[in-house]
Amino acid sequence: MKAQDGRRIDRSDAAKSLILLKPTLSISHGGEERFKTGSLEYDAILAWVREGATFDSPGSPRLKTLRVTPEETTLVGLGARRQLKAVGAYTDASTEDLTLKVQYTANDESVVDVSPSGEIRAKRAGETAIMVRTLGKAVAARIAVVEKPPLAKYPETPRNNFVDELVFTKLKRLNIIPSKLSSDEEFVRRVYLDTAGFLPTIEETEAFARSTDPRKRPRLIDALIEKPEFSEVWATRFSDLFRVGLLDQGHKGGRLIYNWLRKSVREDKPYNQFASELLTASGNLFFNPTANFYYITEFSEPENIATNISQVFLGVRLECARCHNHPWEKWTQDDFWGFAAFFGRMGIKDTYQNDESQVLLKAKGEVLHPKTKQAVEAKYLDGPAEREGPDEDIREKLAAWMTAPNNPWFSRAIVNRIVKYYLGRGLVEPVDDFRVTNPPTNQALLDALAKDFVQNGYSLHHTTRLILNSRVYQLSSAPNDTNRADDLNYSRYYSRRLLAEQLADALSQVTGVPEKYRGYMPGTRAMSIPEGAPSYFLQTFGRMKAREVICERDNQPDMAQAMHLISGETLQKKTTAKGGLLDRWLADPSMTDEAIVRRLFVSALARSPDERELSLALAPIRARGADARRQACEDTLWAIFNSREFLYNH
């Protein structure tokens, strides 16, 4: 094998092969040193070239499994060290110590160092995983670092359910004390926004604060889950995930499947049935709402459908294995195309009259492997092959396998998304990247939630209620000295910016000025819009105009958002509109200036202003008299709308 500056493999003089000279920097090249002359890697390649550099050795044992120990460990003290050990098991039943033959990589190198021999060294408090891989196999060891030994007097925190038990047990091991319980004002605003997508009214906030019922939080959670707006919030989340409105779905198809999603959530349709109905859908986009689920690719290519379904329902990114074996996971190209073969008969029929299209199952269809050019047999991920009998729809078998209680991904993928929605981050991040080299931050909690989800009939309502009733969800967002740097273990409520729809609806609610969206009736809530982003505000704050890719919303603030809040027309029109709530309050002779300011704070923030805030709001009126009332109140409202406290759920 020749290259411009020599032979990559020189069978006559193996030591002169470029695959040895370049990695050892024996000759200069653009890369860095990968190993040294005489090292284990060097000697293995040298021996291979001398033996003829054969591509394969038929009948030789293959690595079957790779295991690393310890699988999970905690290092106490910066600079602490621990040795990892890797053992491989082969197809001939033999085992081998591979500690010095595998490659180690830390997912977060700021937490630990790992040497080529597998020794880890603590650098800072935190958590990470060490990826261990060789010969197409990969595993991970979960590593935690704490600076000091366990606290002698770790405070006990009340537990409401097993979510608290599993979270607080881990926090204790990490010497992290959870934040205190949120106040009633913090909780009521938080839970309204998370469940119904809108703010509590002034009357609802004050009634909740006055109540002495010890079960007022669980009762409020139950009431909010039963509200129709709860199903709108979840329909919007699923619409992002399923790319509602894409391509020929358009507005009509998008509205149909959005309404189906909303009705399914409203009825608490079991999620296994929910997924099965989507997986086996077909028909006209405008007559069968679920058929729109498949219209995320223009020509219904099996490989694109497979990528979409594995990511959406299983949280597995197979895309990397489309062209080659996955570099960080066990999936091979054969796995990818075997899964794609379940959709070999899928097709799109364009019906140009009235621009209606149809998703259908063709009489025949097959998927060809890109390398062998041979037809591929359908095969479950990590499972056996499947055949389609006469008059069968093989997708029904796939749906049964996927939604089975023992499927290792299905229930875990959805509970992970639910955790992300309510607690600010998933147990696995990104939420659709389940793999052994990206382990969950709390495996026991993920497993327990998935088991509980299945045992309770795959109920989204049940799991939502479970999480919202946990003390973990109800913790304050204010950090303490021990959890200030924690962003993994739910030691406090993680503040997050409101969705574009929540912000738009909150602005309309606080001002009493309904928004007018193109193509919708005045007063339509942004959360109830099926597809598209029919306003500049919604687009600017993260609502996707066309859901072209599977992705989580980017809710990080940016300059366009800041400028629009400071000087854009949305806030200007809302705060100065005639006939709004502020206009009515100012015209009410029985309402004092202080009462108006208090109402502005309670309606937007679910709390009364403190003395400083009240004084600042009233100062212009006291200085300039009644003529300054409107301007002072508008300025106060503008300041509230631009505050982090309003823009974030906390």
DAFENNOR-V869404 format. One record per backbone hydrogen bond with DSSP energy under -1.0 kcal/mol. CO is the residue of the C=O (numbers start at 1). NH is the residue of the N-H. If there is no record, write none. Layout:
# DAFENNOR-V869404
CO:NH + CO:NH
This chain:
# DAFENNOR-V869404
1:8 + 3:6 + 6:3 + 7:18 + 8:19 + 13:16 + 14:17 + 17:20 + 17:21 + 18:22 + 20:24 + 21:26 + 21:27 + 22:25 + 23:34 + 23:35 + 36:39 + 39:43 + 40:44 + 41:45 + 42:46 + 43:47 + 44:48 + 45:49 + 46:50 + 47:51 + 48:53 + 49:52 + 57:60 + 62:91 + 65:89 + 67:87 + 69:85 + 71:142 + 73:144 + 75:146 + 77:80 + 80:122 + 82:120 + 85:69 + 86:98 + 87:67 + 88:96 + 89:64 + 89:65 + 90:93 + 94:90 + 96:88 + 98:101 + 98:102 + 103:133 + 105:131 + 108:111 + 108:112 + 111:123 + 111:124 + 113:121 + 115:118 + 118:84 + 119:115 + 120:82 + 121:113 + 122:79 + 126:145 + 128:143 + 129:107 + 130:141 + 131:105 + 132:139 + 133:103 + 134:137 + 137:134 + 139:132 + 141:130 + 142:73 + 143:128 + 144:75 + 145:126 + 146:77 + 161:165 + 162:166 + 163:167 + 164:168 + 165:169 + 166:170 + 167:171 + 168:172 + 169:173 + 170:174 + 171:176 + 172:175 + 180:476 + 183:187 + 184:188 + 185:189 + 186:190 + 187:191 + 188:192 + 189:193 + 190:194 + 191:195 + 192:196 + 192:197 + 201:205 + 202:206 + 203:207 + 204:208 + 205:209 + 206:210 + 207:211 + 213:216 + 215:219 + 216:220 + 217:221 + 218:222 + 219:223 + 220:224 + 221:225 + 222:226 + 224:227 + 227:230 + 228:232 + 229:233 + 230:234 + 231:235 + 232:236 + 233:237 + 234:238 + 235:239 + 236:240 + 237:241 + 238:242 + 239:244 + 243:246 + 246:249 + 249:253 + 250:254 + 251:255 + 252:256 + 253:257 + 254:258 + 255:259 + 256:260 + 257:261 + 258:262 + 259:263 + 260:264 + 261:265 + 262:266 + 263:267 + 264:269 + 265:268 + 270:274 + 271:275 + 272:276 + 273:277 + 274:278 + 275:279 + 276:280 + 278:281 + 283:359 + 284:287 + 284:288 + 288:291 + 289:292 + 290:293 + 291:294 + 294:296 + 301:305 + 302:306 + 303:307 + 304:308 + 305:309 + 306:310 + 307:311 + 308:312 + 309:313 + 310:316 + 315:434 + 316:318 + 318:321 + 319:322 + 331:326 + 332:336 + 333:337 + 334:338 + 335:339 + 336:340 + 337:341 + 338:379 + 339:342 + 340:343 + 341:344 + 343:346 + 345:362 + 347:360 + 349:358 + 351:356 + 352:355 + 356:351 + 357:285 + 358:349 + 359:283 + 360:347 + 367:376 + 369:373 + 374:369 + 378:386 + 380:383 + 384:380 + 389:392 + 393:396 + 394:398 + 395:399 + 396:400 + 397:401 + 398:402 + 399:403 + 404:407 + 409:413 + 410:414 + 411:415 + 412:416 + 413:417 + 414:418 + 415:419 + 416:420 + 417:421 + 418:422 + 419:423 + 420:424 + 427:441 + 430:433 + 435:438 + 442:446 + 443:447 + 444:448 + 445:449 + 446:450 + 447:451 + 448:452 + 449:453 + 450:454 + 451:455 + 452:456 + 453:458 + 454:457 + 458:271 + 459:463 + 460:464 + 461:465 + 462:466 + 463:467 + 464:468 + 465:469 + 467:470 + 470:474 + 472:475 + 474:182 + 476:493 + 491:179 + 496:649 + 499:503 + 500:504 + 501:505 + 502:506 + 503:507 + 504:508 + 505:509 + 506:510 + 507:511 + 508:512 + 511:581 + 515:523 + 517:520 + 521:524 + 525:528 + 526:529 + 535:539 + 536:540 + 537:541 + 538:543 + 539:542 + 546:548 + 558:562 + 559:563 + 560:564 + 561:565 + 562:566 + 563:567 + 564:568 + 568:572 + 569:573 + 570:574 + 571:575 + 572:576 + 580:584 + 581:585 + 582:586 + 583:587 + 588:591 + 592:596 + 593:597 + 594:598 + 595:599 + 596:600 + 597:601 + 598:602 + 599:603 + 600:604 + 601:605 + 602:606 + 610:614 + 611:615 + 612:616 + 613:617 + 614:618 + 615:619 + 618:622 + 619:623 + 620:624 + 621:625 + 625:628 + 626:629 + 628:632 + 629:633 + 630:634 + 631:635 + 632:636 + 633:637 + 634:638 + 635:639 + 636:640 + 637:641 + 638:642 + 640:643 + 643:647 + 644:648 + 647:498 + 649:496
